[in-house]
Amino acid sequence: MPQHESPDGALVPVTPTALVVTQQAESDQHLIELWLHGRSRHTQRAYRRDAERFLAAIQKPIHRVTLGDLQQFAEQLVVAGLEPTSVYRSLSAVKSLFAFGHRLGYLQFDVARPLRLPALREKLAERILEEGDVVKMISLERMPRNRAILLTLYAGGFRVAELCSLKWSDLQSRDTAGQITVFGKGSKTRTVLVPQSVWNTLMSLRGDAPDPAPVFRSRKGGHLDESMVWRIVSKAAKRAGIEKAVSCHWLRHAHASHALDRSAPIHLVQATLGHASISTTGKYLHARPADSSANYLPVG
């Protein structure tokens, strides 16, 4: 049984009910910093913005917040005209913050746990490009670096943050082609084989760059910023005549969908994209089904 020292120096037993979780956060702001620690730069930026919006709306210390306050905040986000996905993300961040504060002993109760997140309409099918559109985006890009970016995003199924952080030491040759190792979401490392055509395109950019140098350099010589890659992808889509607001992640969606369409094993696609669950990869099968019961009705 645990013991503690009394004021007179004697050791006395401590019953389990008397054990107290050490409070590790000194203030709401300190709690937020602990909560954000170790997350990616992109996640930190988004979560910090969500936390600051929440605190500005509530106008009270976190330990005094009630479930009613949280529900009122959720309604305010809807009234403010935020997209359902933005409302969902913001409330998810707040729920995560309260759960973290409770685990640390900073909050006596996790009052955000019963908060219901809004149901979202699945829009994945709307964000999957046709193979011809992707090929056109790549073939019409004349700048070698930008063309390599489009090819690598599509062929590797990488997230934009993974692509921007690439160094030449992350690329290793494999026979006539090569492989790329990335440190991705959830602090997980994965290695992706890329076709010879993609590998050759990447190698044509290297020149005499040393291993620690970024694969995709900015004008100042550092790693290319994510916002710049987004602009490259957006311009490529417009150049190809695609009217939708195409983002970098759409090429990741295209990779998954096109690979499954061409009979790639779903577990292989899961491993390549770094999905934690096979159900996440399976969403692409539902977004672009290969058959339908409608085809069996007498209306053809």
Backbone as a ProteinNet text record, in pm:
[ID]
protein_1_A
[PRIMARY]
MPQHESPDGALVPVTPTALVVTQQAESDQHLIELWLHGRSRHTQRAYRRDAERFLAAIQKPIHRVTLGDLQQFAEQLVVAGLEPTSVYRSLSAVKSLFAFGHRLGYLQFDVARPLRLPALREKLAERILEEGDVVKMISLERMPRNRAILLTLYAGGFRVAELCSLKWSDLQSRDTAGQITVFGKGSKTRTVLVPQSVWNTLMSLRGDAPDPAPVFRSRKGGHLDESMVWRIVSKAAKRAGIEKAVSCHWLRHAHASHALDRSAPIHLVQATLGHASISTTGKYLHARPADSSANYLPVG
[TERTIARY]
85	0	88.5	55.7	137.3	140.4	251.3	265.1	308.9	278.6	332.1	379.8	462	521	432.2	398	316.1	402.1	338.5	416.4	518.8	493.5	588.8	695	695.6	798.5	761.4	647.1	606.7	546.8	570	512	375.5	274.2	138.5	83.6	2.1	-53.4	-153	-158.7	-252.6	-351.7	-477.2	-578.5	-595.4	-639.2	-654	-741.2	-846	-935.7	-868.5	-756.6	-688	-583.6	-556.8	-457.8	-511.3	-429.9	-472.5	-385	-448.7	-373.5	-301.8	-171.2	-94.2	-139.8	-172.6	-214.9	-92.5	-89.9	28.7	18.1	-99.4	-116.7	-146.3	-84.3	-97.3	-206.3	-250	-351.7	-415.2	-522.1	-585.9	-488.8	-411.5	-317.2	-207.1	-163	-61.9	-117.6	-243.6	-308.1	-309.4	-342.2	-347.6	-209.9	-105.5	30	69.5	34.1	63.1	-14.9	-137.9	-225.1	-171.3	-113	-62.9	75.6	148.1	287.7	301.1	394.7	425.6	340	237.7	154.7	223.6	177.8	235.6	207.6	286.9	270.1	131.5	83.7	-47.9	-157.3	-148.5	-248.4	-243.8	-123.6	-110.9	-179.3	-157.1	-214.5	-367.4	-422.8	-568.2	-629.4	-569.1	-622.8	-612.5	-503.3	-487.7	-596.2	-622.5	-727.1	-864	-890.8	-1018.5	-1029.4	-920.7	-922	-940.3	-873.4	-885.1	-1025.4	-1086	-1223.2	-1318.7	-1296.3	-1381.1	-1369.9	-1246.6	-1226.6	-1283	-1270.9	-1324.5	-1476.7	-1538.2	-1684.2	-1738.1	-1668	-1716.1	-1695	-1580.8	-1548.9	-1552.1	-1498	-1485.3	-1374.8	-1316.7	-1212.4	-1266.8	-1180.3	-1222.3	-1286.6	-1235.5	-1289.1	-1430.3	-1479.9	-1615.8	-1713.4	-1663.2	-1747.7	-1841.5	-1966.8	-2066.4	-2101.4	-2173.3	-2219.2	-2309.9	-2390.3	-2475.7	-2395.6	-2282.8	-2194.6	-2143.8	-2105.8	-2052.9	-2160	-2280.9	-2389.9	-2423.4	-2417.4	-2441.1	-2332.6	-2206.9	-2096.4	-2116.5	-2162.1	-2187.5	-2293.5	-2396.6	-2501.2	-2448.1	-2358.5	-2300	-2220.5	-2150.9	-2072.4	-2162.7	-2277.2	-2372.1	-2430.8	-2472.4	-2531.1	-2430.9	-2302.6	-2198.5	-2176.6	-2238.7	-2229.9	-2112.6	-2049.6	-1937.5	-1986.1	-1902	-1932.8	-1944.1	-2031.7	-2047.6	-1915.9	-1825.4	-1696.8	-1614.1	-1625	-1552.3	-1610.6	-1743.3	-1808	-1764.4	-1764.1	-1725.2	-1581.5	-1490.9	-1350.2	-1330.4	-1397.6	-1382.3	-1431.8	-1547.9	-1602	-1518	-1464.5	-1376.7	-1252.3	-1198.8	-1080.8	-1113	-1227.8	-1267.9	-1287.4	-1351.8	-1370.8	-1235.8	-1142.2	-1008.7	-938.8	-953.1	-891.2	-946.6	-1077.5	-1137.2	-1099.3	-1094.3	-1054.8	-910.7	-825.3	-684.5	-673.2	-748.7	-745.1	-792.2	-890	-939.3	-835.8	-769.2	-666.3	-550.8	-520.5	-410.1	-447.2	-576.5	-619.2	-645	-632.8	-659.2	-809.3	-890.2	-1035.1	-1091.5	-1184.2	-1242.1	-1331.4	-1401.5	-1490.7	-1465.2	-1490.9	-1484.8	-1626.3	-1663.2	-1800.9	-1828.1	-1722.8	-1742.1	-1769.4	-1751.5	-1768.9	-1908.5	-2016.5	-2150	-2185.9	-2100.9	-2132.4	-2138.2	-2248.7	-2267.3	-2212.4	-2139.1	-2085.9	-2189.4	-2193.9	-2293.8	-2264.3	-2370.9	-2355	-2307.5	-2215.2	-2159.8	-2199	-2232.5	-2259.7	-2126.3	-2112	-1987.3	-1971.5	-1863.9	-1840.9	-1720.9	-1674.3	-1554.4	-1571.5	-1688	-1710.1	-1694.4	-1727.1	-1717.7	-1572.9	-1483.1	-1344	-1248.8	-1302.5	-1217.8	-1211.4	-1092.9	-1071.9	-1065.9	-1107.9	-1093.1	-945.6	-907.6	-767.6	-723.2	-809.1	-773.4	-745.6	-819.9	-798.6	-662.6	-625.5	-496	-382.3	-395.1	-292.6	-278	-390	-386.2	-319.3	-349.9	-286.8	-135.1	-88	56.2	121.5	58.8	120.4	125.3	31.1	28.2	118.7	175	266.6	404.6	454.4	581.5	700.7	680.1	791.1	832.8	959.5	1002.1	974.9	1005.8	983	835.5	750.2	606.7	547.7	599.3	552.1	591	710.9	755	668.9	627.1	539.5	406.7	345.9	218.3	232.9	339.1	363.9	382.3	458.5	489	366	287.1	163.4	71	58.2	-33.6	22	145.7	202.9	226.8	263.7	291.6	173.7	68.1	-46.5	-10	88.2	137.9	47.6	49	-10.4	85.2	30.7	114	225.1	197.3	300.9	413.9	379.6	481.2	569.1	507.7	583.6	677.3	627	706.8	827.8	819.8	929.3	1034.3	1015.7	1108.9	1250	1348.2	1490.5	1541.7	1653.8	1707.5	1746.1	1776.9	1809.7	1687.9	1567.3	1444.2	1418.4	1497.9	1480.6	1593	1556.4	1655.3	1625.6	1730.5	1711.4	1680.3	1599.6	1563.9	1568.1	1675.7	1693.7	1686.2	1587	1577	1482.9	1416.4	1324.2	1370.4	1277.9	1319	1205	1236.4	1136.6	1154.2	1043.6	1042.5	990.4	1062	1021.7	973.6	854.7	797.8	761	763.9	721.4	586.8	479	346.7	259.5	131.6	30.2	34.3	15.2	20.3	161.1	260.7	402.2	441.1	388.5	418	506.8	603	693.3	647.8	642.6	609.9	697.2	720.3	803.9	720.9	725.8	642.6	730.4	708.4	775.8	712	793.4	739.7	786.7	706.4	742.8	870.4	932.6	1058.3	1043.2	930.5	911.5	910	847.9	842.6	981.3	1050.1	1184.3	1280	1275.3	1362.9	1333.7	1206.4	1168	1225.2	1218.4	1272.4	1424	1490.6	1637	1688.1	1607.8	1650.1	1654.6	1590.4	1590.3	1709	1774.6	1870	1998.2	2055.9	2184.7	2287.9	2359.7	2460.1	2411.2	2279.4	2223.4	2262.6	2306.9	2344.7	2222.8	2245.1	2135.9	2043.6	2096.2	2006.6	1923.7	1950.3	1881.2	1737	1646.9	1506.7	1492.2	1401.6	1375.5	1307.8	1209.7	1137.9	1172.7	1257.1	1311.5	1229.2	1227.6	1169.3	1274.2	1238.1	1333.2	1448	1421.8	1525.1	1612.4	1580	1662.3	1613.6	1509.9	1455.7	1345	1274.5	1163.3	1048.9	986.2	873.8	757	689.4	576.7	452.1	369.5	249	154.8	143.4	53.1	97.7	229.4	280.9	244.7	253.9	217.2	68.7	-11.6	-155.8	-181	-108.6	-127.3	-84.3	22.8	69.9	-37.1	-98	-202.3	-326.1	-364.4	-483	-467.1	-350.5	-325.7	-323.4	-268	-263.1	-403.3	-492.4	-630.5	-702.5	-684.6	-748.8	-694.8	-564	-500.9	-558.8	-596.4	-652.2	-802.5	-858.7	-1001.1	-1092.8	-1039.2	-1119.8	-1175.6	-1306.5	-1370.3	-1382.7	-1363.7	-1376.1	-1253.9	-1272	-1163.2	-1071.1	-984.8	-896.9	-786	-764	-655.5	-554.6	-446.3	-342.3	-398.8	-490.5	-543.6	-626.2	-674.8	-751.1	-663.8	-535	-445.4	-423.5	-428	-422.3	-549.6	-664.8	-790.8	-784.6	-730.5	-722.7	-634.6	-522.6	-433.8	-510.5	-580.7	-652.2	-760	-840.5	-951.2	-903.8	-805.3	-757.2	-686	-611.7	-543.5	-644	-750	-853.3	-930.5	-956.6	-1023.9	-944.5	-810.1	-723.5	-684.9	-767.9	-758.5	-641	-587.3	-484	-546.7	-479.1	-532.7	-557.6	-670.6	-706.8	-606.4	-547.3	-448.2	-320.1	-288.1	-171.6	-196.5	-315.7	-351.1	-349.8	-401.1	-399.6	-256.8	-165.9	-26.9	41.2	13.4	76	32.8	-96	-148.2	-126	-98.4	-76.1	-203.5	-312.9	-438.2	-427.5	-474.5	-470.1	-570	-679	-784.9	-819.5	-850.9	-890.5	-1024.2	-1105	-1235.3	-1219.1	-1111.2	-1085	-1057.4	-976.4	-947.4	-1072.8	-1155.3	-1277.2	-1376.5	-1364.6	-1456	-1445.3	-1326.6	-1309.5	-1387.8	-1406.6	-1486.8	-1632.6	-1679.1	-1817.5	-1837.3	-1733.1	-1745	-1754.1	-1688.2	-1691.5	-1718.3	-1843.9	-1876.1	-1857.4	-1817.5	-1794.4	-1923.2	-2025.5	-2151.3	-2264.7	-2386.8	-2505.1	-2621.9	-2710.6	-2830	-2919.8	-2899.2	-2977.7	-2953	-2834.2	-2800.2	-2878.6	-2945.3	-3020.3	-3170.2	-3210.8	-3352.2	-3387.1	-3515.3	-3556.4	-3576	-3473.1	-3482.9	-3366.3	-3283.3	-3163.1	-3191.5
-119.2	0	124.1	227.6	349	417.5	487.6	560.9	704	796.2	931.1	974.4	1078.1	1122.8	1228.8	1205.5	1299.9	1416.6	1526.1	1642.6	1610.7	1504.7	1470.4	1371.9	1340	1253	1107.4	1069.7	928.8	892.1	765.1	716.6	656.5	704.1	654	603.7	497.3	442.4	537.4	532.2	613.2	519.7	537	453.1	495.6	404.3	439.3	560.8	579	692.1	824.4	817.6	940.9	983.6	895.5	929.8	1040.8	1139.5	1253.7	1263.8	1289.4	1307.6	1442.4	1440.3	1564.4	1656.9	1778.8	1875.9	1925.4	1901.8	1931.2	2060.1	2123.2	2250	2360.2	2475.4	2585.6	2684.6	2681.6	2774.8	2717.6	2782.2	2737.7	2743.6	2851.6	2867	2761.1	2730.6	2625.7	2490.6	2466.1	2341.4	2329.1	2439.1	2437.3	2407.5	2467.1	2442.5	2295.8	2237.4	2095.7	2008	2046.8	1972.3	1975.4	2088	2102.3	2041.7	2021.2	1978.2	1846.9	1844.9	1723.4	1702.5	1785.5	1771.5	1840.2	1810.3	1872.4	2022.4	2096.7	2241.6	2278.6	2206	2233	2209.1	2097.2	2064.8	2165.3	2203.4	2303.3	2433.8	2476	2602.5	2595.4	2486.5	2471.9	2457.3	2373.9	2351	2476.3	2549.7	2672.7	2773.4	2783.9	2875	2834.5	2704.4	2655.8	2682.9	2661.4	2682.8	2830.8	2917.4	3061	3111.2	3058	3096.3	3053	2934.8	2883.8	2969.3	2998.4	3078.3	3219.5	3277.3	3411.5	3411.6	3303	3294.4	3265.6	3182	3139.7	3247.6	3314.5	3422.8	3375.5	3258.2	3209.3	3104.4	3077.4	2974.5	2837.7	2754.3	2623.9	2539.2	2547.8	2462.4	2500.8	2617.2	2659.1	2635.6	2584.1	2560.3	2443.2	2457.3	2351.5	2293.5	2182.7	2123.2	2221.3	2297.4	2398.1	2503.8	2544.8	2641.5	2585.9	2459.3	2394.9	2384.1	2349.6	2339.2	2475.6	2579.6	2715.2	2757.7	2720.3	2751	2681.7	2556	2481.8	2552.3	2603.9	2675.4	2805.9	2871.5	2996.3	2972.8	2861.3	2830.7	2814.1	2750.4	2730.2	2863.4	2944.8	3076.1	3165.8	3150.3	3231.8	3194.3	3087.1	3048.9	2959.9	2896.8	2807.9	2684	2633.1	2509.5	2395.4	2297.4	2184.4	2116.1	2104.7	2041.5	2125.6	2259	2346.9	2339.9	2331.1	2316.1	2185.3	2079.7	1946.8	1949	2007.7	2011	2093.5	2208.7	2295.8	2228.4	2164.4	2096.2	1973.8	1905.6	1790.8	1836.3	1951.8	2005.9	2039	2101.1	2137.3	2011.2	1910.5	1784.5	1721.6	1728	1674.2	1748.5	1882	1964.5	1928.5	1913.5	1881.5	1740.4	1647	1510.2	1509.1	1586	1595.5	1658.9	1766.7	1833.4	1743	1659.8	1565.2	1457.9	1408	1305.1	1358.9	1487	1547.3	1581.5	1576.1	1614.2	1762.7	1835.6	1980.3	2006.1	1919.5	1930.5	1813.5	1842.2	1736.6	1645.3	1703.9	1626.6	1663.6	1568.8	1595.9	1629.8	1756.4	1795.9	1795	1788.2	1788.1	1648.7	1547.8	1410.7	1384.7	1432.9	1406.2	1495.2	1594	1684.7	1608.6	1621.7	1549.3	1631.6	1563.2	1628.3	1622	1722.9	1722.5	1613.2	1557.6	1457.3	1526.2	1463.2	1521.5	1439	1508.4	1441.4	1405	1280.3	1234.7	1294.3	1369.5	1436.3	1380	1263.8	1207.7	1187.2	1138	1110.1	1235	1352.4	1477.5	1523	1464.4	1510.3	1412.2	1317	1220.2	1257.7	1288.4	1327.2	1204.7	1222.3	1116.8	1102.2	982.9	959.2	1057.8	1082.2	1173.4	1313.8	1357.5	1491.4	1502.5	1397.8	1399.1	1398.5	1314.4	1308.2	1443.7	1510	1641.4	1744.8	1741.6	1834.1	1821.2	1697.2	1672	1706.9	1665.6	1683.5	1830.5	1911.5	2053	2140.9	2085.5	2160.9	2163.8	2282.9	2296.8	2313.7	2358.3	2380.4	2246.5	2202.5	2070	2043.7	2140.5	2118.2	2098.1	2181.3	2172.2	2042.7	2000.4	1874.1	1757.1	1763.7	1658.9	1657.1	1775.2	1783.8	1714.1	1742.8	1680.6	1529.5	1485.8	1342.4	1272.5	1334.8	1273.8	1268.9	1374.9	1374.7	1262.9	1247.5	1147	1005.6	985.8	851	797.6	885.6	839.4	846.7	919.9	936.5	1013.2	1102.3	1172.3	1289.2	1319.7	1443.7	1557.5	1678.1	1791.2	1817.5	1799.6	1821.9	1721.3	1598.9	1495.4	1529.8	1578.8	1614.5	1732.1	1834.5	1954.8	1928.7	1829.8	1803.6	1708.1	1660.7	1562.7	1618.8	1537.2	1564.6	1454.7	1481.3	1381.2	1253	1262.2	1141.2	1051.3	1104	1024.8	940.7	962.6	889.8	788	661.3	556.6	483.7	456.6	387.2	239.3	183.4	41.4	-10.7	-78.3	-126.5	-7.4	-7.1	102.2	212.9	190.9	290.8	330.7	360.9	400.9	399.5	438.8	444.7	574.2	617.8	742.1	712.9	757.5	738.1	870.4	867.5	989.2	965.1	1073.2	1071.6	1140.8	1060.6	1114.1	1136.5	1144	1169.9	1063.9	1108.6	1015	972.8	1049.6	1019.7	880.3	843.2	712.5	727.6	638.5	637.3	530	563.5	462.3	485.1	378.3	383.6	341.8	422	401.6	382.3	274.2	252.8	341.9	401.9	485.2	429.7	446.6	395.7	460.7	394.1	442.1	581.5	607.8	738.8	850.9	824.9	925	941.3	830.7	834.7	913.9	888.2	959.4	1109.7	1143.9	1284.8	1352.5	1284.9	1340.2	1353.1	1250.7	1252.9	1363	1398.4	1504.7	1640.8	1652.1	1778.7	1792.4	1680.1	1682.2	1759.4	1734.4	1797.6	1751.1	1844.2	1808	1835.7	1839.7	1868.3	1759.7	1796.6	1697.2	1630.9	1523.6	1448.1	1532.6	1625.3	1701.6	1808.9	1833.6	1941.2	1901.6	1999.3	1969.2	1925	1831.6	1785.9	1897.1	1960.6	2069.9	2200.3	2278.7	2399	2522.3	2612.6	2744.7	2832.8	2954.6	3047.2	3080.6	3073	3103.6	2982.5	2868.1	2749.3	2653	2691.1	2602.2	2514	2446.9	2362.5	2448	2400.9	2470.8	2474.7	2588	2604.5	2533.6	2482.7	2410.1	2496.1	2622.8	2711.5	2727.7	2723.7	2732.6	2608.6	2493	2368.6	2370.2	2422.1	2431.7	2516	2627.7	2715.1	2644.6	2566.7	2492.1	2394.4	2322.1	2225	2295.8	2405	2479.5	2532	2587.8	2639.7	2527.3	2413.1	2298.7	2250.7	2251.5	2207.6	2304.6	2434.8	2533.6	2523.6	2500.1	2486.5	2366.3	2263.2	2141.7	2152.8	2269.5	2290.5	2232.5	2205.8	2151.1	2267.9	2278	2393.6	2380.2	2262	2243.1	2300.1	2327.9	2383.1	2270.1	2227.2	2112.7	2151.3	2067.3	2088.4	1974.9	1985.4	1882.6	1746.4	1746.5	1620.7	1546	1618	1551.2	1452.9	1481.2	1388.1	1262.5	1276.2	1159.3	1075.7	1144.3	1073.8	1000.8	1069.1	1010	885.3	891.5	776	655.3	673.6	562.4	506.8	596.2	551.9	483.5	543	487.6	354.1	342.2	215.8	104.4	135.3	35	0.9	100.6	75.8	-21.6	-14.7	-101.8	-229.1	-263.7	-391.3	-402.3	-289.5	-295.8	-351.7	-441.2	-493.9	-380.6	-384.4	-275.2	-258.6	-370.2	-359.9	-291	-308.2	-240.5	-90.1	-52	90.4	149.8	76	121.4	148.1	55.2	69.7	187.7	203	311.3	448.3	462.5	591.5	613.6	507	521.5	533.9	475.5	477.6	387.1	435.4	354.9	241.3	259.8	159.5	125	-1.2	-44.7	16.8	54.2	114.2	249.6	321.1	450	430.4	331.7	301.4	252.1	177.4	122.6	227.9	349.4	456.4	485.6	461.2	487	387.9	267.4	168.7	210.3	269	314.3	441.9	522.5	647.7	624.6	518.2	485.8	336.6	293.8	150.7	96.7	-30.3	-93.9	-148.6	-161.7	-216.1	-160.9	-180.2	-133.5	-225	-241.4	-323.6	-261.1	-131.2	-65.2	-127.9	-185.2	-246.6	-375.5	-424.9	-549.6	-525.6	-398.7	-365.6	-354.4	-374.4	-372.1	-229.6	-147.3	-8.9	28	-68.6	-38.3	-14.7
0	0	0	-81	-84.7	50.9	78.6	203.7	175.9	269.5	259.7	397.1	396	521.7	586.7	715.6	790	834.9	885.5	929.7	1036.8	1118.4	1224.1	1176.9	1045.4	990.5	984.2	1035.6	1033.9	899.7	857.1	732.6	762	693.1	715	582.3	589.2	464.7	400.3	266.5	190	122.4	150	86.7	-57.3	-147	-288.1	-311	-226.8	-247.1	-214.6	-140.6	-103.1	-204.7	-303.9	-405.4	-494.9	-522.1	-601.5	-726.6	-841.9	-965	-959.3	-984.2	-981.5	-1092.7	-1057.5	-1157.2	-1232.3	-1362.6	-1441.3	-1522.3	-1522.9	-1594	-1493.6	-1512.8	-1417.4	-1455.6	-1580.6	-1628.3	-1754.5	-1799.4	-1923	-2039.9	-2047.4	-2157.4	-2151.1	-2029.9	-2013.2	-2055.5	-2021.3	-2062.2	-2214.6	-2282	-2428.3	-2487.5	-2429.4	-2480.1	-2461.9	-2347.6	-2324.2	-2421.7	-2448	-2540.2	-2682.7	-2722.4	-2858.9	-2878.4	-2769.1	-2778.4	-2856.6	-2949.2	-3024.4	-3147.3	-3167.9	-3287.2	-3405.4	-3525.3	-3643.6	-3642.8	-3718	-3725	-3775	-3874.8	-3931.5	-3828.1	-3755.4	-3653.7	-3540.2	-3498.7	-3392.4	-3431	-3553.4	-3598.7	-3598.9	-3649.8	-3656.8	-3517.9	-3433.1	-3298.7	-3211.6	-3225.8	-3147.1	-3185.7	-3315.1	-3362.9	-3306.6	-3304.6	-3251.5	-3101.4	-3028.4	-2883.4	-2851.7	-2925.7	-2901.3	-2933.4	-3040.3	-3074.1	-2962.5	-2909.3	-2801.6	-2676	-2633.5	-2511.9	-2527.4	-2647	-2670.9	-2663.5	-2705.8	-2704.2	-2564.4	-2488.2	-2356.3	-2250.2	-2255.7	-2161.5	-2015.6	-1990.7	-1853.2	-1848.6	-1731.8	-1722.2	-1763	-1815.6	-1865.1	-1755.5	-1632	-1526.9	-1485	-1531.2	-1498.9	-1613.8	-1725.3	-1842	-1816.9	-1860.1	-1845.8	-1982.6	-1981.1	-2106.3	-2180.4	-2105.2	-2167.7	-2240.2	-2182.3	-2248	-2380.9	-2378.6	-2498.8	-2606.9	-2567.2	-2664	-2723.3	-2639.4	-2687.8	-2786.2	-2757.8	-2847.9	-2982.1	-2978.4	-3102	-3186.3	-3121.6	-3193.3	-3252	-3179.4	-3228.8	-3357.5	-3364.2	-3484	-3605.2	-3584.8	-3694.7	-3737.9	-3640.8	-3670.4	-3742.7	-3709	-3771.7	-3917.9	-3962.6	-4102.9	-4138.2	-4039.1	-4068.8	-4143.6	-4231.3	-4301.6	-4200.4	-4227.3	-4134.2	-4098.3	-4196.4	-4168.2	-4071.3	-4081.4	-3989.8	-3849.8	-3840.1	-3709.8	-3645.2	-3724.5	-3674.9	-3623.5	-3702.9	-3662.6	-3536.4	-3528.3	-3413	-3285.5	-3292.6	-3174.8	-3138.3	-3238.5	-3211.4	-3136.1	-3174.6	-3106.7	-2961.6	-2937.7	-2801.4	-2717	-2773.5	-2700.3	-2666	-2758.7	-2735.2	-2621.8	-2620	-2516.6	-2378.3	-2366.9	-2237.6	-2192.2	-2284.5	-2248.4	-2198.8	-2264.9	-2224.6	-2086	-2063.5	-1933.5	-1821.5	-1849.8	-1748.5	-1719.2	-1824.1	-1803.6	-1720.2	-1736.3	-1662	-1517.7	-1485.7	-1351.9	-1338.6	-1449.1	-1446.4	-1434.1	-1495.5	-1488.5	-1409.3	-1317.2	-1236	-1318.6	-1415.8	-1502.5	-1648.2	-1736.1	-1879.6	-1925.1	-1910.1	-1941.5	-2091.5	-2172.7	-2318.2	-2372.9	-2291.6	-2341.8	-2398.3	-2334.2	-2390.6	-2509.9	-2541.2	-2651.3	-2783	-2853.9	-2979.5	-3096	-3180.4	-3299.7	-3411.1	-3495.7	-3604.3	-3706.1	-3761.7	-3866.5	-3993.9	-4063.1	-4185.3	-4306.6	-4412.8	-4539.2	-4602.2	-4641.5	-4701.6	-4841.7	-4862	-4989.5	-5064.8	-5023.3	-5084.9	-5235.2	-5275.5	-5417.7	-5503.4	-5445.9	-5521.1	-5537.1	-5458.8	-5457.5	-5525.8	-5597.3	-5667.1	-5815.4	-5861.2	-6000.8	-6090.2	-6213.6	-6312.8	-6349.6	-6393.6	-6431.5	-6538.7	-6635.5	-6744.2	-6695.8	-6594.3	-6540.4	-6471	-6397.5	-6328.2	-6430.3	-6530.7	-6635.6	-6704.5	-6728.5	-6793.8	-6703.4	-6573.3	-6479.2	-6483	-6487.8	-6485.2	-6619.3	-6728.5	-6860.9	-6904.1	-6855.8	-6895.2	-6809.4	-6703.5	-6617.4	-6681.8	-6712.3	-6782.9	-6689.6	-6568.6	-6477.2	-6415.6	-6435.9	-6389	-6241.5	-6155.7	-6011.6	-5982.2	-6041.1	-6015.2	-6070.8	-6186	-6243.5	-6153.8	-6096.8	-6004.5	-5878.3	-5833.7	-5715.7	-5743.1	-5857.8	-5893.4	-5904.7	-5970.8	-5985.8	-5850.8	-5762.1	-5633.4	-5543.3	-5542	-5464	-5509.3	-5640	-5695.2	-5682.5	-5726.3	-5727.2	-5586.7	-5493.1	-5357	-5263.6	-5304.8	-5216.6	-5091	-5101.3	-4983	-4943.3	-4814.8	-4765.6	-4799.4	-4810.6	-4851.3	-4750	-4621.3	-4519.2	-4533.9	-4571.7	-4591.7	-4710.7	-4816.6	-4936.5	-4908.8	-4840.3	-4816.3	-4727.1	-4640.5	-4546.6	-4602.3	-4725.8	-4782.7	-4797.9	-4758.4	-4784	-4876.5	-4941.2	-5034.2	-4962.2	-4834.4	-4757.6	-4737.9	-4763.6	-4751	-4875.4	-4980.3	-5105.2	-5120.7	-5147.4	-5167.5	-5299.1	-5376	-5503.4	-5479.7	-5567.7	-5563.8	-5706.5	-5742.6	-5879.6	-5974.6	-6066.9	-6163.1	-6115.2	-6001.2	-5947.4	-5807.5	-5718.8	-5585	-5486.1	-5362.5	-5256.5	-5178.3	-5117.9	-5041.1	-4900.7	-4799.8	-4661	-4603.8	-4544.7	-4486.7	-4341.1	-4264.4	-4124.5	-4122.4	-4114	-4138.8	-4017.5	-4043.7	-3942.8	-3834	-3709	-3597.4	-3563.7	-3609.4	-3582.1	-3632	-3747.6	-3805.6	-3928.9	-3939.3	-4054.2	-4151.5	-4279.1	-4380.3	-4502.8	-4576.5	-4696	-4816.1	-4921.3	-5039.3	-5162.3	-5234.7	-5362.7	-5467.8	-5553.8	-5662	-5796	-5900.7	-6033.4	-6086.7	-6183.3	-6239.8	-6301.3	-6368.6	-6431.8	-6328	-6213.6	-6106.7	-6045.4	-6024.1	-5966	-6054.7	-6184.3	-6276.7	-6278.2	-6268.7	-6264.4	-6141.2	-6028	-5903.7	-5910.4	-5961.7	-5967.7	-6061.2	-6160.7	-6253.7	-6186	-6068.2	-5994.5	-5900.6	-5867.7	-5757.1	-5786.7	-5900	-5928	-5826.7	-5761.4	-5662.1	-5519.4	-5501	-5368.8	-5268.7	-5146.7	-5045.6	-4983.3	-4912	-4850.6	-4762.3	-4680.2	-4591.3	-4661.4	-4789.2	-4860.7	-4891.4	-4895.4	-4928.2	-5073.2	-5096.1	-5233.2	-5312.4	-5251.2	-5317.4	-5246.6	-5309.9	-5246.7	-5278.6	-5183.1	-5204.8	-5271.5	-5304.9	-5368	-5273.8	-5142.2	-5043.5	-5011.9	-5072.8	-5054.3	-4947.8	-4872.3	-4770.1	-4825.4	-4734.6	-4776	-4830.1	-4933.3	-4994.4	-4895.5	-4887.8	-4796.3	-4850.6	-4759.3	-4797.8	-4880.9	-4846.4	-4920.2	-5065.4	-5088.7	-5224.8	-5305	-5242.2	-5310.5	-5344.2	-5251.1	-5276.2	-5400.8	-5414.2	-5530.6	-5658.9	-5651.2	-5768.3	-5815.9	-5721.3	-5754.7	-5808.7	-5744.8	-5788.2	-5930.6	-5960.9	-6095	-6198.3	-6160.8	-6252.8	-6286.3	-6186.7	-6209.7	-6303.7	-6281.4	-6368.2	-6510	-6521.8	-6653.6	-6728.7	-6653.7	-6713.5	-6737.9	-6705.4	-6730.2	-6624.1	-6506.4	-6396.4	-6316.6	-6307.4	-6245.5	-6093.1	-6038.8	-5894.4	-5822.2	-5693.2	-5610.8	-5565.9	-5655.4	-5629.8	-5532.7	-5432.2	-5335.7	-5347.7	-5273.3	-5275	-5234.6	-5139.2	-5087	-5192.5	-5291.9	-5397.5	-5475.2	-5486.8	-5556.2	-5472.1	-5341	-5252	-5267.3	-5273.8	-5298.8	-5433.4	-5534.3	-5668.2	-5667	-5596	-5585.1	-5531.8	-5420.5	-5357.6	-5450.3	-5506.2	-5589.5	-5717.5	-5784.9	-5911.4	-5889.3	-5779	-5750	-5724.4	-5648.4	-5621.1	-5748.3	-5833	-5961	-6047.1	-6032.4	-6112	-6036.4	-5937.6	-5865.3	-5769.3	-5722.9	-5619.2	-5491.2	-5418.5	-5291.8	-5193.1	-5126.4	-5036.6	-4922.9	-4875.1	-4767.5	-4815.9	-4944.7	-5001.3	-5009.4	-5052.1	-5058.1	-4917.6	-4820.5	-4681.5	-4634.4	-4664.3	-4620.8	-4691.6	-4820.6	-4896.9	-4845.2	-4816.4	-4770.3	-4621.4	-4547.6	-4404.7	-4324.8	-4374.6	-4300	-4178	-4063.7	-3941.4	-3946.4	-4019.9	-4024.7	-4169.2	-4193.1	-4327.3	-4365	-4264.7	-4293.5	-4360.7	-4327.7	-4392.1	-4540.1	-4572.4	-4712.8	-4784	-4711.5	-4770.4	-4815.2	-4763.5	-4804	-4953.6	-5010.2	-5152.4	-5237.5	-5185.4	-5257.4	-5259.5	-5148.6	-5141.9	-5222.9	-5233.8	-5307.7	-5458.1	-5505.6	-5648.8	-5665.5	-5643.4	-5652.2	-5793.1	-5800.6	-5930.6	-5990.7	-5909.3	-5959.2	-5874.7	-5920	-5849	-5877	-5779.9	-5801.4	-5907.1	-5934.8	-6038.2	-6175.5	-6193.2	-6320.8	-6346.3	-6242.2	-6255	-6270.6	-6279.8	-6297.6	-6445.4	-6480.6	-6622.2	-6675	-6658.4	-6705.8	-6796.8	-6831.3	-6908.7	-7055.6
[MASK]
++++++++++++++++++++++++++++++++++++++++++++++++++++++++++++++++++++++++++++++++++++++++++++++++++++++++++++++++++++++++++++++++++++++++++++++++++++++++++++++++++++++++++++++++++++++++++++++++++++++++++++++++++++++++++++++++++++++++++++++++++++++++++++++++++++++++++++++++++++++++++++++++++++++++++++

